[in-house]
Amino acid sequence: MNRYIKLGNEGIELELPVHALYIYRDSEQLLSDIVPLIEEASARKEKCIFIGKEKDRKFLKTKFKKLINTVNKEIRPGDFVSWIKKEYDKLPKNYNGLRVFWECSKEFLNYEDILDDFTTQPDLRIFTLCQYQIDDITSSQLLDILKRHPYVFVEHLVKPNCFYSRVKYRIWLDPLTGIFNKRYFENQLSKELQRAARYEHILSILFIDIDQFKRINDEFGHQVGDHVLQDFSEILERNVRSIDVVARYGGDEFIILLPETDKMHAQKTAERILNHIKNYDFFKNKLKVKELSISIGVAGFPEDAGGTYELIKKADNALNQAKREGGGKTHM
C-alpha cells in the first residue's frame, strides 16, 4: 500500500493505517461494494482476509480463490488487535499490505477504542473495514454507533449507490463554528503525544484567546459575537496545514495542534495568524469599533511537558503571560 488509499466511487483519500465502519442493509449490497476493494487489493499485491457470514465467505472464496483468505472461527473482541497484528507479521515479503473485512457485533463496537493503537504506528500498511448490518436505523441509533467509533466512514444511507461518505458527527464538532471541539482536540493530542514519544518526534500547540471579546458581546450583541467567532475559525483553518488540528476550546478560546513542529516554527505560525487577524475586517466597516486583537501561548513537546493536560496548561500559562503584557502578541 501507499501511505494513502482511495476508496470507492467518491475517491475519498485516507491516510494509512485505516479503520473504517461500513453500515449496510443486506449481503447483496455488502458484496457489491467489497468486491471492487478486493480487486483493487489484488492489483496492488495486498493480502485480503474476510471474516463474516458463511454464504458471504463462500461467494468471495469462489470468486477470488487464493486471492482472499476467509476465517470461520470466532475472534473475541479482546483478541482482535493482537490477532490482526499477527496476521500482518506473517505477510510474505512480496505483499504490500493487509486488508481485513470483518463482521462487527455490538460487542466489537464496545472495543473500538483499542483499535486506536493502529494510529500510533504509522508504518502499518493495514486497512480494516468493520461491517455492521442494519435492516432499518433511526438517527439516534446511528449516532449511538458513531459515538463508539472515533474515526468513521459509513455508506451513505440516503444514496445507496454512493459507496463512502465522510461523516462529521456532532460529538466531535463545535455547533457554532463547525470546527472540532475540546473533546476531539484532547483525544487527538493524546494520540499524537503517544506517537511522538514512541518515535522521538516533536509537536507544538497554540492556545489562542480573543482579547476583550466580552466587550463585543456587551456592546453589539451575541449575534455579532457569533459571526466574529465563525470568521475567526475560518481564518485559523486557512493559516495551518491539513495535518494540523484546529479546535474551539471554549468561549473565545481556540487551540491548534501542530504535529512534527518545533516551538520556533510554531511561533512563526502564531505570528502569521496574529498578522492576519490584525489585517482582517471582522466588522465590514459597519461598526465603530477597534478591530480584533488576539493573544497566543505556545508550548512544545518534549521540552515543556509530556502529558496532554500538562502541555495544554503550559500553553495556557504562556497565553496568560501574553495577555498580562497587554495582549496582541505571542508568548512561549
PANUBA-866940 format. One record per residue (C-alpha): residue number from 1; residue in one letter; x, y, z. Coordinates in pm, whole numbers. Layout:
N
@num:NUM; residu:A; u:X; v:Y; w:Z $
...
END
This chain:
332
@num:1; residu:M; u:0; v:0; w:0 $
@num:2; residu:N; u:96; v:360; w:-44 $
@num:3; residu:R; u:75; v:588; w:257 $
@num:4; residu:Y; u:-272; v:689; w:137 $
@num:5; residu:I; u:-558; v:482; w:-2 $
@num:6; residu:K; u:-850; v:592; w:-217 $
@num:7; residu:L; u:-1183; v:422; w:-167 $
@num:8; residu:G; u:-1492; v:379; w:-378 $
@num:9; residu:N; u:-1661; v:589; w:-640 $
@num:10; residu:E; u:-1619; v:906; w:-438 $
@num:11; residu:G; u:-1241; v:873; w:-441 $
@num:12; residu:I; u:-1207; v:961; w:-73 $
@num:13; residu:E; u:-842; v:951; w:25 $
@num:14; residu:L; u:-745; v:818; w:369 $
@num:15; residu:E; u:-410; v:805; w:542 $
@num:16; residu:L; u:-298; v:459; w:650 $
@num:17; residu:P; u:-348; v:276; w:876 $
@num:18; residu:V; u:-727; v:296; w:833 $
@num:19; residu:H; u:-1009; v:165; w:1047 $
@num:20; residu:A; u:-1347; v:222; w:882 $
@num:21; residu:L; u:-1705; v:144; w:971 $
@num:22; residu:Y; u:-1933; v:32; w:687 $
@num:23; residu:I; u:-2307; v:20; w:755 $
@num:24; residu:Y; u:-2502; v:-198; w:513 $
@num:25; residu:R; u:-2850; v:-345; w:474 $
@num:26; residu:D; u:-2804; v:-685; w:306 $
@num:27; residu:S; u:-2538; v:-921; w:170 $
@num:28; residu:E; u:-2601; v:-819; w:-191 $
@num:29; residu:Q; u:-2515; v:-459; w:-109 $
@num:30; residu:L; u:-2216; v:-559; w:103 $
@num:31; residu:L; u:-2061; v:-787; w:-157 $
@num:32; residu:S; u:-2113; v:-545; w:-445 $
@num:33; residu:D; u:-1917; v:-281; w:-253 $
@num:34; residu:I; u:-1645; v:-511; w:-117 $
@num:35; residu:V; u:-1561; v:-685; w:-445 $
@num:36; residu:P; u:-1403; v:-372; w:-604 $
@num:37; residu:L; u:-1187; v:-325; w:-292 $
@num:38; residu:I; u:-1062; v:-684; w:-312 $
@num:39; residu:E; u:-989; v:-646; w:-684 $
@num:40; residu:E; u:-801; v:-325; w:-607 $
@num:41; residu:A; u:-603; v:-505; w:-336 $
@num:42; residu:S; u:-512; v:-784; w:-577 $
@num:43; residu:A; u:-378; v:-532; w:-827 $
@num:44; residu:R; u:-168; v:-372; w:-553 $
@num:45; residu:K; u:-31; v:-702; w:-416 $
@num:46; residu:E; u:-212; v:-670; w:-83 $
@num:47; residu:K; u:-341; v:-966; w:116 $
@num:48; residu:C; u:-715; v:-980; w:194 $
@num:49; residu:I; u:-888; v:-1154; w:484 $
@num:50; residu:F; u:-1266; v:-1179; w:518 $
@num:51; residu:I; u:-1445; v:-1257; w:845 $
@num:52; residu:G; u:-1820; v:-1279; w:801 $
@num:53; residu:K; u:-2130; v:-1484; w:728 $
@num:54; residu:E; u:-2084; v:-1830; w:576 $
@num:55; residu:K; u:-2266; v:-1755; w:250 $
@num:56; residu:D; u:-2060; v:-1438; w:202 $
@num:57; residu:R; u:-1737; v:-1628; w:270 $
@num:58; residu:K; u:-1830; v:-1895; w:13 $
@num:59; residu:F; u:-1914; v:-1635; w:-252 $
@num:60; residu:L; u:-1584; v:-1449; w:-208 $
@num:61; residu:K; u:-1379; v:-1768; w:-192 $
@num:62; residu:T; u:-1538; v:-1894; w:-513 $
@num:63; residu:K; u:-1483; v:-1564; w:-691 $
@num:64; residu:F; u:-1127; v:-1489; w:-574 $
@num:65; residu:K; u:-993; v:-1834; w:-475 $
@num:66; residu:K; u:-638; v:-1788; w:-340 $
@num:67; residu:L; u:-656; v:-1409; w:-356 $
@num:68; residu:I; u:-851; v:-1398; w:-30 $
@num:69; residu:N; u:-842; v:-1587; w:299 $
@num:70; residu:T; u:-1170; v:-1643; w:482 $
@num:71; residu:V; u:-1197; v:-1704; w:854 $
@num:72; residu:N; u:-1481; v:-1906; w:1004 $
@num:73; residu:K; u:-1365; v:-1915; w:1364 $
@num:74; residu:E; u:-1492; v:-1666; w:1619 $
@num:75; residu:I; u:-1245; v:-1395; w:1724 $
@num:76; residu:R; u:-1321; v:-1239; w:2060 $
@num:77; residu:P; u:-1317; v:-858; w:2074 $
@num:78; residu:G; u:-1033; v:-852; w:2324 $
@num:79; residu:D; u:-818; v:-1065; w:2094 $
@num:80; residu:F; u:-887; v:-882; w:1770 $
@num:81; residu:V; u:-595; v:-636; w:1767 $
@num:82; residu:S; u:-336; v:-897; w:1864 $
@num:83; residu:W; u:-479; v:-1133; w:1600 $
@num:84; residu:I; u:-466; v:-880; w:1320 $
@num:85; residu:K; u:-109; v:-782; w:1408 $
@num:86; residu:K; u:-3; v:-1147; w:1398 $
@num:87; residu:E; u:-159; v:-1176; w:1054 $
@num:88; residu:Y; u:26; v:-864; w:947 $
@num:89; residu:D; u:356; v:-1001; w:1073 $
@num:90; residu:K; u:301; v:-1318; w:866 $
@num:91; residu:L; u:274; v:-1125; w:539 $
@num:92; residu:P; u:517; v:-1255; w:275 $
@num:93; residu:K; u:777; v:-1003; w:166 $
@num:94; residu:N; u:622; v:-967; w:-177 $
@num:95; residu:Y; u:296; v:-833; w:-29 $
@num:96; residu:N; u:247; v:-458; w:12 $
@num:97; residu:G; u:-14; v:-455; w:285 $
@num:98; residu:L; u:-315; v:-616; w:453 $
@num:99; residu:R; u:-688; v:-556; w:412 $
@num:100; residu:V; u:-925; v:-710; w:666 $
@num:101; residu:F; u:-1303; v:-714; w:616 $
@num:102; residu:W; u:-1479; v:-825; w:933 $
@num:103; residu:E; u:-1836; v:-856; w:1051 $
@num:104; residu:C; u:-1894; v:-639; w:1356 $
@num:105; residu:S; u:-2120; v:-705; w:1653 $
@num:106; residu:K; u:-2228; v:-483; w:1940 $
@num:107; residu:E; u:-1956; v:-646; w:2148 $
@num:108; residu:F; u:-1694; v:-533; w:1899 $
@num:109; residu:L; u:-1837; v:-184; w:1893 $
@num:110; residu:N; u:-1759; v:-156; w:2261 $
@num:111; residu:Y; u:-1395; v:-239; w:2187 $
@num:112; residu:E; u:-1340; v:20; w:1913 $
@num:113; residu:D; u:-1110; v:230; w:2130 $
@num:114; residu:I; u:-841; v:-41; w:2130 $
@num:115; residu:L; u:-810; v:-2; w:1754 $
@num:116; residu:D; u:-672; v:347; w:1816 $
@num:117; residu:D; u:-344; v:164; w:1876 $
@num:118; residu:F; u:-305; v:146; w:1498 $
@num:119; residu:T; u:-285; v:525; w:1476 $
@num:120; residu:T; u:27; v:528; w:1694 $
@num:121; residu:Q; u:205; v:307; w:1440 $
@num:122; residu:P; u:201; v:499; w:1111 $
@num:123; residu:D; u:423; v:241; w:940 $
@num:124; residu:L; u:146; v:-23; w:946 $
@num:125; residu:R; u:2; v:-78; w:598 $
@num:126; residu:I; u:-334; v:-200; w:731 $
@num:127; residu:F; u:-688; v:-127; w:616 $
@num:128; residu:T; u:-971; v:-272; w:829 $
@num:129; residu:L; u:-1335; v:-245; w:730 $
@num:130; residu:C; u:-1581; v:-306; w:1013 $
@num:131; residu:Q; u:-1908; v:-427; w:857 $
@num:132; residu:Y; u:-2221; v:-355; w:1060 $
@num:133; residu:Q; u:-2555; v:-480; w:920 $
@num:134; residu:I; u:-2878; v:-296; w:989 $
@num:135; residu:D; u:-3226; v:-352; w:849 $
@num:136; residu:D; u:-3354; v:-11; w:946 $
@num:137; residu:I; u:-3198; v:256; w:1163 $
@num:138; residu:T; u:-3304; v:583; w:1325 $
@num:139; residu:S; u:-3086; v:892; w:1353 $
@num:140; residu:S; u:-3045; v:837; w:1727 $
@num:141; residu:Q; u:-2936; v:476; w:1674 $
@num:142; residu:L; u:-2684; v:584; w:1409 $
@num:143; residu:L; u:-2543; v:849; w:1642 $
@num:144; residu:D; u:-2509; v:587; w:1916 $
@num:145; residu:I; u:-2297; v:374; w:1679 $
@num:146; residu:L; u:-2089; v:673; w:1574 $
@num:147; residu:K; u:-2016; v:768; w:1934 $
@num:148; residu:R; u:-1827; v:441; w:1972 $
@num:149; residu:H; u:-1618; v:494; w:1658 $
@num:150; residu:P; u:-1351; v:765; w:1680 $
@num:151; residu:Y; u:-1292; v:753; w:1303 $
@num:152; residu:V; u:-1589; v:665; w:1089 $
@num:153; residu:F; u:-1660; v:634; w:718 $
@num:154; residu:V; u:-2006; v:500; w:652 $
@num:155; residu:E; u:-2210; v:409; w:348 $
@num:156; residu:H; u:-2442; v:695; w:261 $
@num:157; residu:L; u:-2784; v:585; w:385 $
@num:158; residu:V; u:-2971; v:824; w:155 $
@num:159; residu:K; u:-2778; v:744; w:-165 $
@num:160; residu:P; u:-2711; v:367; w:-155 $
@num:161; residu:N; u:-2516; v:369; w:-483 $
@num:162; residu:C; u:-2261; v:611; w:-341 $
@num:163; residu:F; u:-2000; v:399; w:-161 $
@num:164; residu:Y; u:-1836; v:603; w:115 $
@num:165; residu:S; u:-1930; v:941; w:251 $
@num:166; residu:R; u:-1734; v:1110; w:524 $
@num:167; residu:V; u:-1950; v:1163; w:830 $
@num:168; residu:K; u:-1874; v:1456; w:1058 $
@num:169; residu:Y; u:-2096; v:1391; w:1354 $
@num:170; residu:R; u:-2187; v:1620; w:1637 $
@num:171; residu:I; u:-1991; v:1451; w:1911 $
@num:172; residu:W; u:-1663; v:1590; w:1771 $
@num:173; residu:L; u:-1778; v:1926; w:1632 $
@num:174; residu:D; u:-1843; v:2269; w:1774 $
@num:175; residu:P; u:-2202; v:2353; w:1667 $
@num:176; residu:L; u:-2138; v:2725; w:1614 $
@num:177; residu:T; u:-1816; v:2729; w:1414 $
@num:178; residu:G; u:-1818; v:2380; w:1260 $
@num:179; residu:I; u:-1458; v:2314; w:1365 $
@num:180; residu:F; u:-1353; v:2046; w:1612 $
@num:181; residu:N; u:-1436; v:2080; w:1979 $
@num:182; residu:K; u:-1238; v:2044; w:2302 $
@num:183; residu:R; u:-1314; v:1673; w:2337 $
@num:184; residu:Y; u:-1185; v:1589; w:1991 $
@num:185; residu:F; u:-874; v:1802; w:2036 $
@num:186; residu:E; u:-774; v:1638; w:2364 $
@num:187; residu:N; u:-835; v:1295; w:2209 $
@num:188; residu:Q; u:-610; v:1377; w:1913 $
@num:189; residu:L; u:-341; v:1542; w:2125 $
@num:190; residu:S; u:-322; v:1233; w:2347 $
@num:191; residu:K; u:-268; v:1011; w:2042 $
@num:192; residu:E; u:-11; v:1243; w:1887 $
@num:193; residu:L; u:182; v:1260; w:2215 $
@num:194; residu:Q; u:192; v:879; w:2228 $
@num:195; residu:R; u:321; v:868; w:1872 $
@num:196; residu:A; u:575; v:1143; w:1933 $
@num:197; residu:A; u:706; v:969; w:2246 $
@num:198; residu:R; u:733; v:634; w:2069 $
@num:199; residu:Y; u:920; v:765; w:1766 $
@num:200; residu:E; u:1104; v:1054; w:1937 $
@num:201; residu:H; u:918; v:1314; w:1732 $
@num:202; residu:I; u:815; v:1669; w:1825 $
@num:203; residu:L; u:493; v:1865; w:1830 $
@num:204; residu:S; u:363; v:2202; w:1945 $
@num:205; residu:I; u:32; v:2358; w:2038 $
@num:206; residu:L; u:-101; v:2714; w:2018 $
@num:207; residu:F; u:-353; v:2837; w:2275 $
@num:208; residu:I; u:-539; v:3141; w:2141 $
@num:209; residu:D; u:-772; v:3390; w:2309 $
@num:210; residu:I; u:-954; v:3688; w:2156 $
@num:211; residu:D; u:-864; v:3998; w:2359 $
@num:212; residu:Q; u:-1160; v:4170; w:2527 $
@num:213; residu:F; u:-1415; v:3959; w:2341 $
@num:214; residu:K; u:-1675; v:4016; w:2612 $
@num:215; residu:R; u:-1686; v:4382; w:2511 $
@num:216; residu:I; u:-1807; v:4286; w:2161 $
@num:217; residu:N; u:-2095; v:4081; w:2301 $
@num:218; residu:D; u:-2186; v:4350; w:2553 $
@num:219; residu:E; u:-2180; v:4642; w:2308 $
@num:220; residu:F; u:-2307; v:4483; w:1987 $
@num:221; residu:G; u:-2489; v:4168; w:2091 $
@num:222; residu:H; u:-2420; v:3797; w:2077 $
@num:223; residu:Q; u:-2520; v:3764; w:1712 $
@num:224; residu:V; u:-2229; v:3989; w:1612 $
@num:225; residu:G; u:-2006; v:3796; w:1851 $
@num:226; residu:D; u:-2109; v:3466; w:1689 $
@num:227; residu:H; u:-2021; v:3597; w:1341 $
@num:228; residu:V; u:-1680; v:3703; w:1471 $
@num:229; residu:L; u:-1614; v:3355; w:1610 $
@num:230; residu:Q; u:-1718; v:3193; w:1281 $
@num:231; residu:D; u:-1491; v:3422; w:1075 $
@num:232; residu:F; u:-1209; v:3371; w:1322 $
@num:233; residu:S; u:-1239; v:2992; w:1294 $
@num:234; residu:E; u:-1213; v:3009; w:915 $
@num:235; residu:I; u:-901; v:3226; w:938 $
@num:236; residu:L; u:-733; v:2976; w:1170 $
@num:237; residu:E; u:-807; v:2686; w:936 $
@num:238; residu:R; u:-674; v:2878; w:635 $
@num:239; residu:N; u:-345; v:2951; w:810 $
@num:240; residu:V; u:-245; v:2597; w:908 $
@num:241; residu:R; u:-161; v:2273; w:728 $
@num:242; residu:S; u:-405; v:1995; w:652 $
@num:243; residu:I; u:-244; v:1774; w:919 $
@num:244; residu:D; u:-290; v:2037; w:1192 $
@num:245; residu:V; u:-597; v:2027; w:1419 $
@num:246; residu:V; u:-791; v:2346; w:1489 $
@num:247; residu:A; u:-1050; v:2338; w:1769 $
@num:248; residu:R; u:-1267; v:2571; w:1970 $
@num:249; residu:Y; u:-1167; v:2507; w:2329 $
@num:250; residu:G; u:-1449; v:2706; w:2483 $
@num:251; residu:G; u:-1600; v:3055; w:2459 $
@num:252; residu:D; u:-1349; v:3272; w:2273 $
@num:253; residu:E; u:-1060; v:3030; w:2331 $
@num:254; residu:F; u:-916; v:2827; w:2045 $
@num:255; residu:I; u:-635; v:2573; w:2031 $
@num:256; residu:I; u:-424; v:2430; w:1748 $
@num:257; residu:L; u:-222; v:2108; w:1736 $
@num:258; residu:L; u:89; v:2122; w:1515 $
@num:259; residu:P; u:241; v:1773; w:1469 $
@num:260; residu:E; u:608; v:1746; w:1371 $
@num:261; residu:T; u:661; v:2114; w:1459 $
@num:262; residu:D; u:914; v:2263; w:1700 $
@num:263; residu:K; u:841; v:2574; w:1908 $
@num:264; residu:M; u:1036; v:2806; w:1680 $
@num:265; residu:H; u:824; v:2714; w:1376 $
@num:266; residu:A; u:511; v:2712; w:1591 $
@num:267; residu:Q; u:597; v:3069; w:1689 $
@num:268; residu:K; u:617; v:3163; w:1320 $
@num:269; residu:T; u:273; v:3012; w:1263 $
@num:270; residu:A; u:141; v:3210; w:1559 $
@num:271; residu:E; u:288; v:3534; w:1421 $
@num:272; residu:R; u:131; v:3466; w:1081 $
@num:273; residu:I; u:-210; v:3419; w:1244 $
@num:274; residu:L; u:-158; v:3730; w:1454 $
@num:275; residu:N; u:-81; v:3943; w:1149 $
@num:276; residu:H; u:-374; v:3800; w:953 $
@num:277; residu:I; u:-612; v:3890; w:1233 $
@num:278; residu:K; u:-477; v:4245; w:1253 $
@num:279; residu:N; u:-545; v:4298; w:883 $
@num:280; residu:Y; u:-887; v:4136; w:868 $
@num:281; residu:D; u:-1202; v:4348; w:878 $
@num:282; residu:F; u:-1431; v:4146; w:1103 $
@num:283; residu:F; u:-1698; v:4415; w:1115 $
@num:284; residu:K; u:-1701; v:4508; w:744 $
@num:285; residu:N; u:-1673; v:4880; w:827 $
@num:286; residu:K; u:-2019; v:4870; w:984 $
@num:287; residu:L; u:-1921; v:4919; w:1345 $
@num:288; residu:K; u:-1725; v:5198; w:1503 $
@num:289; residu:V; u:-1500; v:4968; w:1698 $
@num:290; residu:K; u:-1133; v:4889; w:1709 $
@num:291; residu:E; u:-1051; v:4571; w:1515 $
@num:292; residu:L; u:-979; v:4248; w:1698 $
@num:293; residu:S; u:-651; v:4155; w:1860 $
@num:294; residu:I; u:-558; v:3814; w:1994 $
@num:295; residu:S; u:-307; v:3663; w:2234 $
@num:296; residu:I; u:-133; v:3332; w:2168 $
@num:297; residu:G; u:53; v:3098; w:2401 $
@num:298; residu:V; u:298; v:2845; w:2256 $
@num:299; residu:A; u:409; v:2517; w:2414 $
@num:300; residu:G; u:602; v:2222; w:2275 $
@num:301; residu:F; u:674; v:1855; w:2334 $
@num:302; residu:P; u:902; v:1729; w:2477 $
@num:303; residu:E; u:1066; v:2039; w:2626 $
@num:304; residu:D; u:761; v:2185; w:2806 $
@num:305; residu:A; u:557; v:1882; w:2910 $
@num:306; residu:G; u:488; v:1518; w:2827 $
@num:307; residu:G; u:120; v:1478; w:2908 $
@num:308; residu:T; u:-195; v:1607; w:2741 $
@num:309; residu:Y; u:-320; v:1834; w:3016 $
@num:310; residu:E; u:28; v:1938; w:3129 $
@num:311; residu:L; u:108; v:2060; w:2778 $
@num:312; residu:I; u:-223; v:2244; w:2748 $
@num:313; residu:K; u:-161; v:2405; w:3088 $
@num:314; residu:K; u:184; v:2518; w:2975 $
@num:315; residu:A; u:37; v:2682; w:2665 $
@num:316; residu:D; u:-239; v:2838; w:2876 $
@num:317; residu:N; u:21; v:2988; w:3111 $
@num:318; residu:A; u:208; v:3134; w:2813 $
@num:319; residu:L; u:-122; v:3276; w:2684 $
@num:320; residu:N; u:-195; v:3440; w:3018 $
@num:321; residu:Q; u:153; v:3594; w:3019 $
@num:322; residu:A; u:89; v:3741; w:2673 $
@num:323; residu:K; u:-236; v:3895; w:2799 $
@num:324; residu:R; u:-63; v:4035; w:3109 $
@num:325; residu:E; u:180; v:4207; w:2877 $
@num:326; residu:G; u:-105; v:4389; w:2707 $
@num:327; residu:G; u:-232; v:4131; w:2456 $
@num:328; residu:G; u:-197; v:4133; w:2081 $
@num:329; residu:K; u:117; v:3918; w:2097 $
@num:330; residu:T; u:254; v:3567; w:2129 $
@num:331; residu:H; u:450; v:3419; w:2419 $
@num:332; residu:M; u:644; v:3094; w:2460 $
END
